[in-house]
Amino acid sequence: MSYFSDCQHGFLRGRSSETALADIKEFSIGGCIDGGFVVGVFLDIAKAFDCVSHCVLLEILAKAGVDLSALNWFKSFLSDRVIRVADGKTLSTPHNVSIGLAQGSVLGPFLFVVYLNIMLSVSNGLNPDLKVISFADDTTILFRVHGQRVSEDLMVFDRLLSKILDIFDYLKLALNVKKTQVILFHSPRLTVPLTLSHFVVRDTVLRVSHSVTCLGVILDSTFNWQMHTKALRAKLLFPIAIIHRLRRMGSGESVLLMIYRALIESLLSYCITIWGSAPRETLRSLEVCQKSAMRAVLGMGPRESVSRLFPEKGVLLLNKLYVQKMSCFAFRSLHGFLPSSLTSAIPFRLPQRNDRHLNIPLISVCSNWSMKSPLNQVRITWNDLPGELKSELCERKFKRSLKKHLLDQ
C-alpha cells in the first residue's frame, strides 16, 4: 500500500493537475444527485514551502518508519541553512533558517508532499461525506450536503472544517483566509437557499462565489464551463495575432505549425478532459478560434473552409482533441496508472491480446447531470473506440494508433 494519500496529486508519478480536477469534479457531481449540493472551500496557504517546520517534518518522517541513519541524513539536509538579502553589492548579515524547504531542490517538493500527507490522511477519514484534495499546496475541501438535512450537515461541516484547520495549525502552515474561496456545486435544477450566501472561517466572512479558478481552470457552480471557455478564448487571441504577424514577415508553414502546437494546441488541450464535455454551443467560440489560427498558419482568407485541411497537417479539431485526451485518460485509468480514486469506480479487467470488445458498463444513475461525470465520459469515449485500439497494451503505441484513427475519420 502506498504511503501517500490518493488525494495528493502533486509531485507524484501518474498524478497531475488533470487528475486533481477530475477528482474534484467527480466527487462534486456525485454529491449533487438527489437534491443535494457540495460545498467547496479552496484554501490559500500563504508561502507554504517557506513555512514547513523542520521539527514537525522530522517527526513525521520518524513516524513514517524512516530509520535513524536516513533521519539523520534528512536532518543534515535541512539544517545549517542561512539566508541573506542583497541590495546591489551590499549583503546583509547571514540569518539562520529553521523553517522552509530549499526552493529548486529535488527533495523539496517530495518532502512537502510527505509533510502535507498527514493532513490528507487524517482529514479524509473524518467523515464519508468529506473529501480533501491537494495538488502540492493547492488544497480543496469538499463536503456533500444532503437535501433532506441541510442545517444538520452544515453544522457537521463547520466542526470538520475546524478540525482540518487545527491540523494546519499543527503543521504551522498559515492560511490566508481572505484569499480563500467558497463555492456551492449544485445541479442547474436546484435552487440554493439564500441563507447560504456566506460562510464564516476563522472569524472571517467568506462570500459564496459563482466560480473559482483552480489550477488554471475556472470551475462554476453548475459545471457549464461558460466562464472558462470565455477566458480561454481571450487567451487564444494573442497567439493567433502572433501567427498572423509571423506569416506577414515570411515565416514558413512548418515554423507556423510548430508555433500553433506550442501556443494554440497547448492551451486547448490543457485539462480538456475536465471541460471538454461542455455543450457544443459553449465550445463553438473555441472552435472558431482554432480554425482562425489554422487559417493564419496556411495563409487562407477569413471565409475559406479549413476543416478539411486539419487531417492533412496532422492536427486534430477540438472535438477530436477531446476524444484523444479522454481516451488516453481512460487508457491510463484502466491500466492502473492513475490514483485508485479514479480507477476503482470503473469495473474493468486488463485487456488481453485477443480481446476485441472491451466495453465498460455505464453506472446505473445516468441522468443528464451525472453524465457530466469524468468517469462516465471515460466510459463513453472508451466504448466508442475500435476493438484493435482497446486491446493495445503499450501506451506509446496506443497514442500513435489513436491519433492516426482520429485523423482518418
C-alpha positions, 0 to 999 in steps of 0.5 A, spaced: 500 500 500 502 506 498 504 511 503 501 517 500 494 519 500 490 518 493 488 525 494 495 528 493 496 529 486 502 533 486 509 531 485 507 524 484 508 519 478 501 518 474 498 524 478 497 531 475 493 537 475 488 533 470 487 528 475 486 533 481 480 536 477 477 530 475 477 528 482 474 534 484 469 534 479 467 527 480 466 527 487 462 534 486 457 531 481 456 525 485 454 529 491 449 533 487 444 527 485 438 527 489 437 534 491 443 535 494 449 540 493 457 540 495 460 545 498 467 547 496 472 551 500 479 552 496 484 554 501 490 559 500 496 557 504 500 563 504 508 561 502 507 554 504 514 551 502 517 557 506 513 555 512 514 547 513 517 546 520 523 542 520 521 539 527 514 537 525 517 534 518 522 530 522 517 527 526 513 525 521 518 522 517 520 518 524 513 516 524 513 514 517 518 508 519 524 512 516 530 509 520 535 513 524 541 513 519 536 516 513 533 521 519 539 523 520 541 524 513 534 528 512 536 532 518 543 534 515 539 536 509 535 541 512 539 544 517 545 549 517 541 553 512 542 561 512 539 566 508 541 573 506 538 579 502 542 583 497 541 590 495 546 591 489 553 589 492 551 590 499 549 583 503 546 583 509 548 579 515 547 571 514 540 569 518 539 562 520 533 558 517 529 553 521 523 553 517 522 552 509 524 547 504 530 549 499 526 552 493 529 548 486 531 542 490 529 535 488 527 533 495 523 539 496 517 538 493 517 530 495 518 532 502 512 537 502 508 532 499 510 527 505 509 533 510 502 535 507 500 527 507 498 527 514 493 532 513 490 528 507 490 522 511 487 524 517 482 529 514 479 524 509 477 519 514 473 524 518 467 523 515 464 519 508 461 525 506 468 529 506 473 529 501 480 533 501 484 534 495 491 537 494 495 538 488 502 540 492 499 546 496 493 547 492 488 544 497 480 543 496 475 541 501 469 538 499 463 536 503 456 533 500 450 536 503 444 532 503 437 535 501 433 532 506 438 535 512 441 541 510 442 545 517 444 538 520 450 537 515 452 544 515 453 544 522 457 537 521 461 541 516 463 547 520 466 542 526 470 538 520 472 544 517 475 546 524 478 540 525 482 540 518 484 547 520 487 545 527 491 540 523 494 546 519 495 549 525 499 543 527 503 543 521 504 551 522 502 552 515 498 559 515 492 560 511 490 566 508 483 566 509 481 572 505 484 569 499 480 563 500 474 561 496 467 558 497 463 555 492 456 551 492 456 545 486 449 544 485 445 541 479 442 547 474 435 544 477 436 546 484 435 552 487 440 554 493 437 557 499 439 564 500 441 563 507 447 560 504 450 566 501 456 566 506 460 562 510 464 564 516 472 561 517 476 563 522 472 569 524 472 571 517 466 572 512 467 568 506 462 570 500 459 564 496 462 565 489 459 563 482 466 560 480 473 559 482 479 558 478 483 552 480 489 550 477 488 554 471 481 552 470 475 556 472 470 551 475 462 554 476 457 552 480 453 548 475 459 545 471 457 549 464 464 551 463 461 558 460 466 562 464 472 558 462 471 557 455 470 565 455 477 566 458 480 561 454 478 564 448 481 571 450 487 567 451 487 564 444 487 571 441 494 573 442 497 567 439 493 567 433 495 575 432 502 572 433 501 567 427 498 572 423 504 577 424 509 571 423 506 569 416 506 577 414 514 577 415 515 570 411 515 565 416 514 558 413 508 553 414 512 548 418 515 554 423 507 556 423 505 549 425 510 548 430 508 555 433 500 553 433 502 546 437 506 550 442 501 556 443 494 554 440 494 546 441 497 547 448 492 551 451 486 547 448 488 541 450 490 543 457 485 539 462 480 538 456 478 532 459 475 536 465 471 541 460 471 538 454 464 535 455 461 542 455 455 543 450 457 544 443 454 551 443 459 553 449 465 550 445 463 553 438 467 560 440 473 555 441 472 552 435 472 558 431 478 560 434 482 554 432 480 554 425 482 562 425 489 560 427 489 554 422 487 559 417 493 564 419 498 558 419 496 556 411 495 563 409 487 562 407 482 568 407 477 569 413 471 565 409 475 559 406 473 552 409 479 549 413 476 543 416 478 539 411 485 541 411 486 539 419 487 531 417 492 533 412 497 537 417 496 532 422 492 536 427 486 534 430 479 539 431 477 540 438 472 535 438 477 530 436 482 533 441 477 531 446 476 524 444 484 523 444 485 526 451 479 522 454 481 516 451 488 516 453 485 518 460 481 512 460 487 508 457 491 510 463 485 509 468 484 502 466 491 500 466 492 502 473 496 508 472 492 513 475 490 514 483 485 508 485 480 514 486 479 514 479 480 507 477 476 503 482 469 506 480 470 503 473 469 495 473 474 493 468 479 487 467 486 488 463 485 487 456 488 481 453 491 480 446 485 477 443 480 481 446 476 485 441 470 488 445 472 491 451 466 495 453 465 498 460 458 498 463 455 505 464 453 506 472 446 505 473 444 513 475 445 516 468 441 522 468 443 528 464 447 531 470 451 525 472 453 524 465 457 530 466 461 525 470 469 524 468 468 517 469 462 516 465 465 520 459 471 515 460 466 510 459 463 513 453 469 515 449 472 508 451 466 504 448 466 508 442 473 506 440 475 500 435 476 493 438 484 493 435 485 500 439 482 497 446 486 491 446 493 495 445 497 494 451 503 499 450 501 506 451 506 509 446 503 505 441 496 506 443 497 514 442 500 513 435 494 508 433 489 513 436 491 519 433 492 516 426 484 513 427 482 520 429 485 523 423 482 518 418 475 519 420 
